[in-house]
């Protein structure tokens, strides 16, 4: 590799590292070409990139980036994984290292913050941005889905419920009407009984009044007749004398 190629490679690495979020530094010992190819494919499917690098060139490329503090880690057979997703590179690197002991996690960084191997492994456990987006979309869509199910699936049930309520309401109205009729009947009967009682009382009062008037009329007649009989008796006695 001549000087111009080295400069181009350094500039390309600098651009990649300046615009990335997560960087994972690895040591690869004895990885075959097929294994490295498989690792690169796994990185791409996770949304990350993987590059075997020359340490001196990488240290130059790190200058002026948020990850400049990682320069001392570039010793030995290093390769880097990086991604815009905060966890994609860490997740892919750790998953591969767990299956293949030829890949070792050395360290890395997240948005310029240095991480040791334990930090990289902890980062790999977190969900990726795509997974988080899916969960958030699921949470946002959950109420709409439930509403759609409520509006669509139980349509027949809703109709039956409304019909049952309507029937119950009709029965209640009929019962109320019957009670109203019964109450009206009772009131009518009570009214009729009251009128009859009033009529009876009036009749009795009338009869009593008529009897009293007849008695009063009879008393003067009887007095006159007694007086006339007395006068006739006295006249007879005078004639006889």
Backbone bond lengths (Angstrom), bond angles and torsions (degrees), N, CA, C in turn:
res aa  C-N    CA-C-N  psi(-1)  N-CA   C-N-CA  omega(-1)  CA-C   N-CA-C  phi
1 X - - - 1.468 - - 1.523 108.77 -
2 X 1.339 116.40 121.30 1.456 119.63 -178.45 1.530 110.44 -81.94
3 X 1.325 114.96 179.56 1.461 120.72 -174.75 1.524 111.48 -63.97
4 X 1.292 117.61 -41.50 1.464 120.63 -178.66 1.516 110.73 -64.22
5 X 1.325 117.60 -41.48 1.457 120.97 178.13 1.529 111.51 -63.93
6 X 1.345 114.61 -39.28 1.464 118.59 177.42 1.524 110.63 -62.94
7 X 1.336 116.18 -40.74 1.461 119.63 179.40 1.534 111.02 -64.65
8 X 1.323 116.01 -40.78 1.450 120.13 178.43 1.532 111.43 -64.80
9 X 1.342 115.32 -41.31 1.458 119.25 178.82 1.528 111.08 -65.97
10 X 1.311 116.23 -40.97 1.469 120.21 179.06 1.524 110.80 -63.88
11 X 1.334 116.77 -43.72 1.468 120.87 179.13 1.528 110.99 -63.31
12 X 1.346 116.64 -39.73 1.457 120.44 179.40 1.531 110.91 -65.70
13 X 1.356 116.51 -43.70 1.454 120.31 177.78 1.534 111.28 -63.56
14 X 1.335 115.79 -41.25 1.468 119.76 179.96 1.530 110.29 -60.92
15 X 1.313 116.96 -42.80 1.461 120.87 -179.99 1.531 110.90 -64.63
16 X 1.337 115.93 -42.01 1.464 119.53 179.75 1.531 111.30 -64.90
17 X 1.321 116.33 -44.94 1.463 120.40 -176.42 1.529 112.38 -72.45
18 X 1.340 116.55 -31.20 1.465 119.79 179.82 1.526 111.52 -70.27
19 X 1.338 116.06 -27.79 1.461 119.20 -176.59 1.513 114.21 -104.44
20 X 1.331 117.25 8.88 1.461 119.12 -177.92 1.520 111.21 -99.48
21 X 1.307 115.68 168.81 1.469 122.16 -179.11 1.518 111.14 -110.93
22 X 1.312 116.16 -41.10 1.461 121.31 -176.12 1.527 110.06 -122.78
23 X 1.327 115.34 132.88 1.466 121.66 177.18 1.521 108.35 -128.29
24 X 1.328 116.11 133.54 1.459 121.97 177.25 1.528 107.97 -124.35
25 X 1.311 115.48 125.33 1.468 121.12 179.50 1.521 107.88 -101.04
26 X 1.318 115.79 130.18 1.464 121.10 -177.26 1.528 110.48 -127.71
27 X 1.303 114.32 159.29 1.456 121.89 167.50 1.524 107.53 -111.41
28 X 1.291 115.55 127.94 1.460 119.29 176.93 1.537 108.01 -115.21
29 X 1.291 115.11 122.12 1.453 120.46 -178.18 1.522 109.19 -124.08
30 X 1.336 115.40 112.16 1.464 119.95 176.39 1.510 115.10 80.85
31 X 1.322 119.14 12.96 1.464 119.60 176.59 1.530 109.71 -69.04
32 X 1.321 115.73 132.85 1.455 120.09 177.54 1.521 110.19 -78.77
33 X 1.315 115.55 168.82 1.463 119.60 177.82 1.519 110.27 -60.88
34 X 1.318 116.78 -40.08 1.463 120.69 179.61 1.529 110.87 -64.26
35 X 1.322 116.36 -40.11 1.459 119.54 179.67 1.526 111.70 -67.95
36 X 1.340 115.91 -40.85 1.470 118.70 177.56 1.523 110.33 -64.07
37 X 1.345 116.37 -39.25 1.466 120.29 177.86 1.520 110.86 -62.41
38 X 1.325 116.35 -43.19 1.459 120.37 177.70 1.524 111.21 -62.72
39 X 1.338 115.95 -40.61 1.462 119.75 179.13 1.517 111.44 -63.55
40 X 1.323 116.79 -41.68 1.470 120.35 178.62 1.526 110.84 -62.97
41 X 1.323 117.07 -41.22 1.466 120.35 178.71 1.526 110.83 -63.18
42 X 1.323 115.35 -41.30 1.460 119.35 178.32 1.521 110.50 -64.06
43 X 1.326 117.20 -39.86 1.461 120.63 177.81 1.528 110.82 -63.35
44 X 1.324 116.78 -44.81 1.468 119.76 -178.93 1.525 111.09 -63.68
45 X 1.332 117.14 -41.27 1.466 119.70 179.83 1.525 111.64 -65.04
46 X 1.342 116.84 -25.87 1.464 120.81 178.36 1.522 112.44 -88.11
47 X 1.335 117.28 -5.27 1.455 120.76 -179.17 1.516 113.20 89.66
48 X 1.330 117.26 23.28 1.469 122.06 -179.44 1.526 109.87 -124.48
49 X 1.315 115.16 170.95 1.473 121.79 177.06 1.523 109.52 -122.75
50 X 1.322 115.83 154.11 1.464 120.84 -178.38 1.532 107.75 -136.72
51 X 1.326 114.60 127.87 1.464 119.15 -178.09 1.528 110.44 -137.38
52 X 1.329 114.43 132.59 1.466 120.45 170.66 1.525 106.86 -82.84
53 X 1.308 116.62 129.65 1.467 120.09 -169.87 1.532 111.75 -127.35
54 X 1.318 113.57 164.07 1.456 121.90 168.92 1.519 107.69 -96.04
55 X 1.317 116.20 128.23 1.459 121.08 -171.82 1.520 113.55 -57.25
56 X 1.306 117.17 -42.86 1.457 119.82 -177.43 1.519 110.59 -65.05
57 X 1.311 116.98 -41.03 1.463 119.93 179.61 1.533 111.57 -67.42
58 X 1.331 115.62 -38.50 1.465 118.42 179.56 1.520 110.59 -65.75
59 X 1.338 116.81 -41.03 1.467 118.89 -179.90 1.518 110.79 -61.37
60 X 1.325 117.20 -35.80 1.463 120.07 176.07 1.535 110.09 -68.74
61 X 1.330 115.66 -40.52 1.466 119.61 -178.10 1.527 111.64 -66.69
62 X 1.325 117.03 -27.72 1.463 120.36 -179.20 1.523 112.85 -72.40
63 X 1.313 117.67 -20.93 1.462 121.12 -177.38 1.529 110.33 -61.63
64 X 1.326 115.11 130.27 1.468 119.74 179.42 1.519 114.13 82.50
65 X 1.342 117.74 8.34 1.465 121.19 176.59 1.527 109.71 -112.27
66 X 1.342 118.33 165.59 1.473 119.79 177.94 1.526 113.47 -63.27
67 X 1.336 117.54 -13.99 1.463 121.19 -175.66 1.522 112.88 -105.37
68 X 1.320 117.32 21.22 1.467 120.26 -178.96 1.527 111.78 -60.19
69 X 1.313 117.80 -28.59 1.457 121.06 -179.68 1.515 114.18 -69.64
70 X 1.337 117.86 -9.12 1.459 120.74 179.83 1.531 112.71 -86.73
71 X 1.324 117.84 -2.45 1.476 121.30 -175.79 1.532 113.50 -53.29
72 X 1.352 120.17 -40.58 1.473 118.93 -178.81 1.524 114.30 -62.92
73 X 1.330 118.86 -18.06 1.462 121.06 -178.58 1.531 112.55 -78.18
74 X 1.310 117.41 -12.10 1.468 119.92 -176.17 1.528 110.09 -87.54
75 X 1.297 112.48 80.28 1.464 120.24 173.83 1.525 107.98 -137.33
76 X 1.298 118.03 146.44 1.457 121.53 -179.03 1.513 111.72 81.17
77 X 1.347 116.79 -163.89 1.482 121.55 -176.84 1.531 111.10 -79.33
78 X 1.306 116.41 81.46 1.466 120.38 -174.13 1.519 112.67 -95.46
79 X 1.308 113.37 155.20 1.462 123.37 171.16 1.519 106.19 -147.23
80 X 1.311 116.26 151.84 1.467 119.29 -176.74 1.525 110.55 -121.19
81 X 1.306 114.04 145.23 1.454 122.00 170.98 1.522 106.48 -117.58
82 X 1.315 117.97 138.71 1.459 121.01 -179.51 1.522 109.93 -147.80
83 X 1.309 114.79 156.11 1.466 119.96 -177.05 1.519 110.62 -159.72
84 X 1.328 114.50 155.45 1.469 120.28 171.94 1.519 111.17 -75.21
85 X 1.325 115.88 -29.94 1.459 120.43 175.49 1.531 108.21 -71.35
86 X 1.327 118.50 135.82 1.466 120.35 -175.74 1.523 114.82 -62.62
87 X 1.328 117.25 -22.49 1.467 118.59 -175.49 1.523 113.62 -123.97
88 X 1.315 118.96 -8.08 1.463 120.61 -172.84 1.529 112.38 -59.74
89 X 1.341 117.54 -48.46 1.463 120.27 -178.33 1.522 110.77 -64.82
90 X 1.322 117.21 -43.33 1.463 120.92 179.39 1.514 110.96 -63.64
91 X 1.314 117.51 -43.35 1.463 121.42 -178.28 1.522 110.56 -62.99
92 X 1.340 117.41 -47.78 1.468 120.57 -178.20 1.527 111.48 -65.72
93 X 1.346 116.62 -41.56 1.469 119.95 -178.95 1.520 111.41 -65.82
94 X 1.335 116.95 -44.38 1.469 120.54 -178.60 1.525 110.74 -67.33
95 X 1.316 117.61 -40.56 1.466 120.24 178.73 1.526 110.76 -61.44
96 X 1.316 116.78 -42.84 1.465 119.00 179.74 1.534 110.72 -69.48
97 X 1.332 117.12 -41.72 1.468 120.35 179.64 1.522 111.64 -63.42
98 X 1.312 118.39 -31.80 1.457 121.00 177.57 1.526 111.71 -68.11
99 X 1.317 117.27 -26.81 1.461 121.20 179.51 1.527 112.85 -93.34
100 X 1.318 116.15 -24.98 1.460 119.89 -174.97 1.531 109.27 -133.86
101 X 1.314 116.17 111.84 1.470 121.51 -176.15 1.521 112.45 -70.23
102 X 1.326 117.82 -7.89 1.470 120.59 179.16 1.528 111.64 -72.51
103 X 1.314 116.80 -15.55 1.467 120.95 178.36 1.521 108.35 -107.36
104 X 1.327 116.46 127.01 1.463 122.33 -177.96 1.522 109.69 -121.73
105 X 1.317 115.85 135.16 1.465 120.95 177.31 1.525 108.36 -83.05
106 X 1.335 116.75 123.37 1.465 122.13 -179.22 1.522 111.19 -97.46
107 X 1.291 117.79 -38.03 1.461 123.14 -177.68 1.511 109.57 163.64
108 X 1.315 115.55 -160.09 1.460 119.01 179.38 1.509 110.95 166.19
109 X 1.317 114.90 -158.09 1.461 119.60 -178.79 1.510 111.13 -159.51
110 X 1.323 115.42 154.17 1.460 122.85 177.85 1.510 108.15 -129.02
111 X 1.323 116.19 112.22 1.463 122.40 -178.38 1.529 111.64 51.99
112 X 1.319 116.30 40.61 1.456 121.59 177.70 1.519 114.51 89.40
113 X 1.331 117.70 -9.07 1.462 121.56 179.82 1.526 109.39 -88.30
114 X 1.336 118.81 118.35 1.474 120.41 -178.81 1.529 111.50 -64.41
115 X 1.335 115.22 144.62 1.461 121.79 178.60 1.524 108.95 -131.90
116 X 1.323 115.99 139.70 1.454 120.04 173.91 1.529 108.77 -86.53
117 X 1.348 118.89 178.08 1.478 119.68 -179.40 1.525 113.59 -56.47
118 X 1.348 116.28 -37.84 1.464 118.17 178.13 1.524 111.51 -64.89
119 X 1.340 116.50 -37.45 1.458 120.05 177.30 1.518 112.04 -65.25
120 X 1.339 116.53 -38.57 1.469 120.27 177.61 1.526 110.41 -64.47
121 X 1.327 116.93 -41.94 1.465 120.18 179.78 1.534 111.20 -67.59
122 X 1.310 116.95 -37.01 1.468 119.99 176.11 1.520 110.55 -65.72
123 X 1.319 116.38 -38.48 1.462 120.95 178.31 1.520 111.12 -64.71
124 X 1.344 115.96 -35.47 1.464 120.45 -177.25 1.523 112.37 -67.46
125 X 1.334 117.67 -21.09 1.466 120.54 -179.51 1.518 111.44 -75.33
126 X 1.320 116.83 -25.48 1.463 120.68 -176.16 1.523 110.67 -69.51
127 X 1.333 117.50 152.65 1.465 119.99 176.99 1.523 111.11 -69.99
128 X 1.308 115.73 149.29 1.464 120.41 178.31 1.522 109.87 -75.37
129 X 1.339 115.24 172.08 1.462 119.35 178.34 1.522 111.69 -61.28
130 X 1.339 116.33 -39.77 1.461 119.53 178.71 1.521 111.11 -62.89
131 X 1.342 116.00 -41.26 1.462 119.25 177.99 1.522 111.51 -65.79
132 X 1.346 115.77 -40.58 1.463 119.09 177.88 1.522 111.20 -64.17
133 X 1.345 115.66 -42.22 1.476 119.12 178.33 1.525 110.26 -60.34
134 X 1.338 116.35 -43.22 1.464 119.75 -179.99 1.521 110.96 -61.66
135 X 1.339 116.67 -41.93 1.458 120.20 179.46 1.519 111.05 -65.61
136 X 1.351 115.80 -42.60 1.464 119.60 -179.53 1.523 110.44 -64.54
137 X 1.342 115.78 -44.22 1.466 119.51 178.41 1.516 110.52 -62.15
138 X 1.360 115.59 -39.27 1.454 118.95 177.29 1.516 112.20 -62.45
139 X 1.345 116.12 -41.02 1.462 119.76 178.63 1.522 111.22 -66.42
140 X 1.340 116.15 -39.35 1.467 119.59 -179.64 1.519 111.52 -70.21
141 X 1.330 116.62 -34.91 1.458 120.11 -177.37 1.516 112.52 -83.49
142 X 1.325 117.14 -16.90 1.472 119.68 -176.00 1.526 112.51 -57.29
143 X 1.356 120.27 -49.52 1.470 118.65 178.86 1.514 112.83 -61.46
144 X 1.348 117.56 -39.31 1.464 120.09 179.20 1.523 110.78 -64.96
145 X 1.340 116.34 -39.47 1.464 120.19 178.75 1.521 110.48 -64.22
146 X 1.337 115.80 -45.19 1.464 118.90 178.70 1.523 110.93 -61.84
147 X 1.348 116.48 -39.07 1.454 120.04 179.29 1.517 110.67 -65.11
148 X 1.361 116.35 -42.03 1.461 119.78 178.84 1.519 110.85 -62.35
149 X 1.329 116.51 -42.41 1.462 119.96 178.20 1.518 110.31 -63.01
150 X 1.335 116.00 -41.40 1.462 120.26 179.52 1.515 111.49 -62.90
151 X 1.341 116.34 -37.81 1.460 120.13 -176.68 1.525 112.38 -81.12
152 X 1.344 117.47 -27.27 1.457 120.30 -173.38 1.519 112.88 -102.22
153 X 1.313 116.85 -56.57 1.462 120.20 -172.08 1.518 113.49 -62.47
154 X 1.329 120.06 -51.64 1.462 118.80 -173.54 1.513 113.91 -89.03
155 X 1.341 117.63 32.05 1.453 118.73 -179.15 1.515 112.25 -60.29
156 X 1.365 116.58 -45.94 1.454 120.02 178.33 1.509 111.89 -62.70
157 X 1.333 115.56 -41.39 1.461 119.12 178.57 1.516 111.05 -62.65
158 X 1.318 115.83 -41.92 1.459 119.74 179.07 1.520 111.00 -61.52
159 X 1.348 116.51 -41.29 1.459 119.94 178.89 1.521 110.72 -63.14
160 X 1.357 115.56 -42.30 1.463 118.90 179.51 1.526 111.44 -64.67
161 X 1.325 115.80 -39.94 1.459 119.58 178.55 1.526 110.81 -62.42
162 X 1.349 115.80 -44.57 1.466 119.45 179.06 1.523 111.03 -63.32
163 X 1.353 116.13 -39.97 1.454 119.53 178.94 1.520 110.95 -64.07
164 X 1.346 115.64 -41.17 1.459 119.54 178.85 1.523 111.01 -62.53
165 X 1.338 115.00 -42.40 1.465 118.56 177.27 1.525 111.32 -63.20
166 X 1.345 115.64 -39.41 1.465 119.29 179.53 1.520 110.40 -63.74
167 X 1.374 115.83 -44.33 1.456 119.16 178.37 1.525 111.26 -62.09
168 X 1.345 114.78 -43.52 1.464 118.41 178.52 1.521 110.84 -61.48
169 X 1.332 116.09 -40.61 1.460 119.74 178.39 1.513 111.61 -65.00
170 X 1.386 117.08 -40.42 1.457 120.19 177.43 1.509 112.17 -63.21
171 X 1.357 115.26 -42.35 1.466 118.56 178.73 1.514 110.79 -63.15
172 X 1.327 115.10 -41.35 1.466 118.50 178.94 1.515 111.02 -63.36
173 X 1.356 116.51 -40.24 1.463 119.26 178.81 1.519 110.99 -65.14
174 X 1.376 115.94 -42.56 1.454 118.96 179.11 1.518 110.95 -62.93
175 X 1.345 114.82 -42.94 1.465 118.37 177.72 1.520 111.10 -61.04
176 X 1.332 115.16 -42.09 1.463 119.29 179.02 1.512 111.27 -63.41
177 X 1.351 115.79 -40.08 1.460 118.89 179.25 1.520 111.07 -64.63
178 X 1.363 115.51 -42.49 1.462 119.26 179.15 1.520 110.62 -61.82
179 X 1.316 115.63 -43.42 1.458 118.51 177.66 1.523 110.99 -61.52
180 X 1.340 114.89 -39.01 1.465 118.12 178.74 1.517 111.88 -63.76
181 X 1.360 116.13 -41.56 1.464 119.86 178.97 1.523 110.45 -63.98
182 X 1.363 113.82 -44.38 1.466 117.32 179.97 1.521 110.88 -60.33
183 X 1.318 116.24 -44.27 1.454 119.74 179.08 1.530 111.35 -62.43
184 X 1.348 114.87 -40.58 1.467 118.31 178.72 1.521 110.67 -63.73
185 X 1.376 115.73 -40.43 1.458 119.60 178.66 1.513 111.50 -62.21
186 X 1.349 114.16 -45.40 1.455 117.56 178.83 1.523 111.23 -61.22
187 X 1.313 115.31 -40.76 1.465 118.63 178.97 1.525 110.89 -64.44
188 X 1.358 115.89 -39.10 1.464 119.03 178.89 1.510 111.87 -64.34
189 X 1.364 114.34 -44.49 1.458 117.45 178.93 1.528 110.91 -61.75
190 X 1.328 115.05 -43.03 1.462 118.23 178.88 1.520 111.10 -61.68
191 X 1.341 115.26 -39.61 1.463 118.48 178.97 1.515 111.85 -64.02
192 X 1.362 114.71 -42.88 1.466 118.08 179.28 1.527 110.99 -63.70
193 X 1.334 116.18 -43.01 1.471 119.01 179.27 1.524 110.54 -61.16
194 X 1.316 115.67 -40.63 1.463 119.65 179.36 1.516 111.23 -63.27
195 X 1.351 115.46 -43.57 1.458 118.71 179.22 1.527 111.10 -62.83
196 X 1.375 115.40 -41.95 1.476 118.70 179.63 1.519 110.74 -62.49
197 X 1.341 115.40 -43.11 1.466 118.62 179.56 1.513 110.94 -61.83
198 X 1.336 115.90 -43.39 1.455 118.99 178.78 1.526 111.51 -62.24
199 X 1.376 116.12 -39.84 1.465 119.82 179.24 1.523 110.81 -64.74
200 X 1.364 116.67 -42.51 1.460 120.26 178.98 1.513 111.29 -61.38
201 X 1.309 115.81 -44.89 1.455 119.60 179.55 1.529 111.21 -62.06
202 X 1.328 115.33 -40.45 1.469 118.87 179.39 1.528 110.68 -64.54
203 X 1.359 115.71 -40.93 1.477 119.14 -179.45 1.513 110.76 -64.41
204 X 1.337 116.41 -44.73 1.451 119.82 178.84 1.531 110.86 -60.66
205 X 1.299 116.36 -41.39 1.464 119.61 179.10 1.520 110.91 -63.61
206 X 1.335 116.56 -39.07 1.464 119.81 179.39 1.508 111.79 -64.36
207 X 1.360 114.14 -45.55 1.469 118.12 179.68 1.535 110.73 -61.15
208 X 1.321 116.27 -44.21 1.460 119.58 179.49 1.526 110.90 -59.97
209 X 1.313 116.76 -40.04 1.462 120.32 -179.51 1.525 111.25 -64.99
210 X 1.339 115.65 -43.23 1.459 119.60 -179.90 1.533 110.45 -63.31
211 X 1.359 115.79 -41.20 1.472 118.75 -179.89 1.522 110.85 -63.70
212 X 1.296 115.81 -40.27 1.465 119.52 179.73 1.512 110.95 -64.00
213 X 1.323 116.48 -43.30 1.453 120.22 178.95 1.532 111.17 -62.40
214 X 1.357 116.70 -40.33 1.477 120.67 179.73 1.517 110.34 -64.60
215 X 1.342 115.49 -40.11 1.473 119.12 179.61 1.521 110.92 -63.53
216 X 1.305 116.34 -43.39 1.454 119.93 179.85 1.525 111.43 -63.13
217 X 1.326 116.08 -38.13 1.472 119.38 -179.96 1.532 110.78 -69.65
218 X 1.326 116.86 -35.70 1.463 120.38 -178.21 1.518 111.82 -69.63
219 X 1.279 120.27 -37.18 1.459 123.67 -176.84 1.533 111.57 -60.58
220 X 1.313 122.56 -46.41 1.488 119.61 177.51 1.518 112.87 -63.27
221 X 1.329 118.36 -36.58 1.467 120.82 -179.83 1.512 111.94 -63.20
222 X 1.335 114.65 -45.13 1.442 119.67 -178.88 1.533 110.28 -63.32
223 X 1.298 119.06 -40.13 1.478 122.78 179.74 1.539 110.49 -62.03
224 X 1.337 115.70 -42.31 1.495 118.55 -179.77 1.518 112.22 -64.26
225 X 1.358 115.31 -43.15 1.455 119.20 -179.28 1.510 110.02 -63.69
226 X 1.326 119.90 -40.38 1.477 122.00 179.85 1.539 110.42 -64.56
227 X 1.309 115.90 -39.23 1.467 119.70 -179.52 1.526 110.56 -65.42
228 X 1.343 115.45 -43.44 1.457 118.83 179.37 1.529 110.55 -62.32
229 X 1.347 117.71 -39.94 1.501 119.66 -179.71 1.517 110.23 -65.31
230 X 1.333 117.56 -36.96 1.463 121.12 179.64 1.526 110.25 -65.06
231 X 1.308 115.23 -45.64 1.482 118.99 -179.73 1.517 111.40 -61.64
232 X 1.341 119.02 -39.60 1.468 122.50 -179.72 1.518 110.23 -65.39
233 X 1.339 116.10 -39.48 1.482 118.86 -179.86 1.508 110.56 -65.42
234 X 1.337 115.80 -42.12 1.447 119.19 -179.67 1.536 110.67 -63.85
235 X 1.324 119.68 -38.55 1.470 123.93 178.24 1.513 111.33 -62.80
236 X 1.333 117.15 -39.23 1.449 121.27 -179.32 1.503 110.85 -66.41
237 X 1.302 116.11 -40.56 1.453 120.09 -179.58 1.505 109.42 -66.31
238 X 1.327 120.20 -36.09 1.455 122.30 -179.64 1.554 110.40 -67.89
239 X 1.231 119.57 -39.51 1.455 123.68 -178.87 1.512 110.40 -66.39
240 X 1.289 114.24 -40.55 1.454 118.70 -179.95 1.534 110.88 -65.08
241 X 1.283 119.81 -34.06 1.423 124.53 -179.32 1.507 110.28 -72.00
